[in-house]
Amino acid sequence: MTATFHRYLEELETRHLSDLRFSDVTRALRALSSTYVERRETALAAHKALDGAGKRAAFALYYGPLHFLLIEHIIRELAPALSPGTVVDLGCGTGVGGAAVALQQPNLRVLGLDVHPWALAEARFTYNTFNLRADVRRGDASKTHFPGDTSIVVAAFAVNELHDRDRSELLMKLRQLGARGGAGGARRVLIVEPISQRISPWWEDWAAEFLKIGGRADTWKARIDPPPIVKRLAKASGLRPELLTARSLFV
């Protein structure tokens, strides 16, 4: 872990465990895990996945660090030469996806977009803790107008939460952005989703569109040494975070 990531974890614990017992967060993590695995469609559609302080703390403390490490692994393996400008973090959640990408080069800023008020506050905290130049706004991923200096659009575990119509609209925008590029063809698009086909039945259609414009589709399995807080929560909740898996589309 870098010193910056270590500081982020420390501040994250202080932020979320100051008013909650560890057992409260553990219990909420079990419920949250069940939501994402067994009742994903109904819970996400009703925006209930992050109901309550316990679930929000569990999401930030457990899934946040894991998603950061996963996106960091993927972007380093893809090794794109990013142009100076803005990392657009669509459906930013806690902001870890955009942060992991923006930290790869010193000339990038972040625009975090989400519809959930708690996510916006959490993303702002994440970007600030990593000392990133950032702006956080309430916004729907499918209705986003990308800034002129967009370097890369990142959508980490966000596209599967959209309704079909909004997802189709977003695909059209991203396809145009990836095909057109920016100055010197420098704009990039990175989509990351769970490996489960059940969660993302639309994946093959999206992959075909990305391949048409010269993109790539990958499956990832990254073995990690989880951060201490993640290990503690995993042990208490019966989870196994040592192997991170995902699928990605990149152009």
C-alpha positions in Angstrom: 0.0 0.0 0.0 1.2 3.5 -0.8 1.3 6.1 2.0 -1.6 7.9 0.4 -3.8 4.8 0.3 -2.9 4.0 3.9 -3.9 7.5 5.0 -7.1 7.1 3.0 -7.9 3.9 4.9 -7.2 5.4 8.3 -9.4 8.4 7.6 -12.1 6.1 6.2 -12.2 4.2 9.4 -12.4 7.3 11.5 -15.1 8.7 9.3 -17.4 5.6 9.5 -16.6 4.0 12.8 -16.9 7.1 15.0 -20.6 6.6 15.5 -21.0 2.9 14.7 -19.8 -0.2 16.4 -17.8 -2.7 14.4 -20.5 -5.3 14.9 -23.1 -2.9 13.4 -21.0 -2.6 10.3 -20.4 -6.3 10.1 -24.1 -7.1 10.3 -24.8 -4.4 7.7 -22.1 -5.9 5.4 -23.8 -9.3 5.5 -27.1 -7.7 4.5 -25.4 -5.6 1.8 -23.7 -8.7 0.4 -27.0 -10.5 0.3 -28.6 -7.5 -1.5 -25.9 -7.5 -4.2 -25.9 -11.3 -4.7 -29.5 -12.4 -4.2 -31.8 -9.4 -4.4 -29.8 -7.1 -6.7 -32.4 -6.2 -9.2 -35.2 -5.2 -6.8 -33.0 -3.5 -4.2 -31.1 -1.4 -6.8 -34.2 -0.4 -8.6 -35.7 0.8 -5.3 -32.4 2.5 -4.3 -32.4 0.5 -1.1 -28.9 -0.9 -1.3 -27.4 2.0 0.7 -30.3 2.6 3.1 -29.0 3.2 6.6 -25.7 4.3 8.1 -24.6 0.7 8.6 -24.9 -0.3 5.0 -23.2 2.9 3.8 -20.3 2.4 6.2 -20.0 -1.3 5.1 -20.0 -0.3 1.4 -17.3 2.4 2.0 -15.1 0.3 4.3 -15.3 -3.0 2.5 -16.2 -2.6 -1.1 -14.6 0.9 -1.5 -10.9 -0.3 -0.9 -11.4 -3.5 -2.9 -12.8 -1.5 -5.9 -9.9 0.9 -5.7 -7.4 -1.9 -5.8 -9.2 -3.6 -8.7 -9.5 -0.5 -10.9 -5.8 0.3 -10.1 -4.8 -3.1 -11.2 -6.9 -2.9 -14.4 -5.7 0.5 -15.5 -2.1 -0.4 -14.9 -2.4 -3.6 -16.9 -4.1 -1.7 -19.8 -1.4 1.0 -19.4 -3.1 3.7 -21.5 -1.3 7.0 -22.3 -3.9 9.4 -20.9 -4.0 12.9 -22.2 -4.1 15.8 -19.7 -7.6 16.7 -18.7 -10.6 15.2 -16.9 -11.4 11.8 -15.6 -15.2 11.5 -15.8 -16.3 9.2 -13.0 -19.8 8.0 -14.0 -22.0 6.7 -11.2 -19.0 7.5 -9.0 -20.3 6.0 -5.8 -17.5 6.5 -3.2 -15.2 7.9 -5.9 -12.6 5.2 -5.8 -12.8 4.3 -9.5 -12.1 7.8 -10.7 -9.4 8.2 -8.0 -7.6 5.0 -8.9 -7.4 6.2 -12.5 -6.5 9.9 -11.8 -3.7 8.9 -9.5 -1.8 7.2 -12.4 -0.7 10.6 -13.9 -0.2 14.0 -12.3 -2.0 16.0 -14.9 -5.6 14.7 -14.4 -8.5 16.0 -12.5 -11.8 14.2 -11.7 -15.4 15.0 -12.3 -17.6 12.7 -10.2 -21.2 12.2 -11.1 -23.9 10.3 -9.2 -27.6 10.6 -8.3 -27.2 9.5 -4.6 -26.6 12.4 -2.2 -24.6 10.2 0.2 -22.4 9.0 -2.7 -21.6 12.6 -3.7 -20.5 13.5 -0.2 -18.4 10.3 0.0 -16.8 10.8 -3.4 -15.9 14.4 -2.4 -14.2 13.0 0.7 -12.3 10.3 -1.3 -11.0 12.8 -3.9 -10.0 15.3 -1.2 -8.2 12.6 0.8 -6.2 11.6 -2.2 -5.4 15.3 -2.9 -7.0 15.2 -6.3 -8.3 18.2 -8.1 -12.0 17.3 -8.4 -15.5 18.5 -8.9 -18.5 16.5 -7.7 -22.0 16.9 -9.2 -25.4 15.3 -9.1 -26.0 13.8 -12.5 -27.5 10.9 -14.4 -24.9 8.8 -16.3 -27.0 8.5 -19.4 -27.7 12.3 -19.6 -24.1 13.4 -19.1 -22.5 15.9 -21.4 -18.8 15.1 -21.4 -16.4 18.1 -20.8 -14.3 19.2 -23.8 -11.1 18.2 -22.0 -12.3 14.6 -21.2 -9.3 12.3 -21.1 -11.1 9.1 -20.0 -14.6 8.1 -18.9 -14.7 5.5 -16.2 -17.9 3.7 -15.2 -17.0 1.2 -12.4 -19.9 -1.1 -11.3 -22.4 1.5 -12.5 -23.8 0.5 -15.9 -25.5 -2.6 -14.5 -27.6 -0.3 -12.2 -29.1 1.6 -15.1 -32.5 0.9 -16.6 -32.4 -0.6 -20.1 -33.3 2.6 -21.9 -30.8 4.7 -20.0 -28.1 2.0 -20.6 -28.8 2.1 -24.4 -28.5 5.9 -24.4 -25.2 5.8 -22.5 -23.8 3.2 -24.9 -24.5 5.4 -27.9 -22.7 8.3 -26.2 -19.7 6.3 -25.2 -19.4 4.6 -28.6 -19.4 8.0 -30.2 -16.8 9.3 -27.7 -14.5 6.3 -28.1 -14.8 6.3 -31.9 -14.2 10.0 -32.3 -11.5 10.4 -29.7 -10.1 13.8 -28.7 -7.0 15.7 -29.7 -4.8 13.0 -31.3 -7.5 10.4 -30.6 -6.7 10.6 -26.9 -10.1 10.0 -25.3 -10.6 6.7 -23.6 -13.5 4.8 -22.1 -13.2 2.1 -19.4 -16.2 0.1 -18.2 -15.8 -2.3 -15.3 -18.5 -4.7 -14.1 -18.9 -7.9 -12.0 -17.9 -11.1 -13.7 -21.4 -12.6 -13.3 -23.3 -12.9 -16.6 -26.6 -12.9 -14.6 -25.8 -9.4 -13.3 -25.0 -8.0 -16.7 -27.0 -9.8 -19.4 -26.3 -6.9 -21.7 -22.6 -7.4 -21.6 -22.1 -9.2 -24.9 -24.0 -6.5 -26.8 -21.8 -3.8 -25.3 -18.6 -5.8 -26.0 -19.6 -6.2 -29.6 -20.0 -2.5 -30.0 -16.7 -1.7 -28.3 -14.9 -4.2 -30.5 -16.4 -2.6 -33.6 -14.6 0.7 -32.8 -11.3 -1.0 -32.0 -11.8 -1.6 -28.3 -11.1 -4.7 -26.2 -13.0 -6.9 -23.7 -11.1 -8.5 -20.8 -11.7 -10.8 -17.8 -9.7 -10.1 -14.7 -8.6 -12.2 -11.7 -6.3 -10.3 -9.4 -5.0 -11.9 -6.2 -4.4 -9.3 -3.5 -3.4 -8.9 0.2 -6.5 -7.1 1.4 -6.1 -4.0 3.7 -6.5 -4.7 7.4 -10.0 -3.2 7.8 -11.2 -5.3 4.8 -9.7 -8.5 6.4 -11.4 -7.8 9.7 -14.8 -7.2 8.1 -14.4 -10.2 5.8 -13.5 -12.6 8.7 -16.4 -11.4 10.7 -18.8 -11.7 7.8 -17.6 -14.9 6.2 -16.4 -13.2 3.0 -13.3 -14.0 0.9 -11.8 -10.9 -0.7 -8.4 -12.3 -1.6 -9.3 -12.8 -5.2 -10.8 -9.9 -7.1 -12.7 -10.6 -10.3 -14.3 -8.4 -12.9 -14.8 -7.8 -16.6 -13.9 -4.7 -18.5 -14.4 -3.0 -21.8 -11.8 -0.4 -22.9 -11.3 1.7 -26.0 
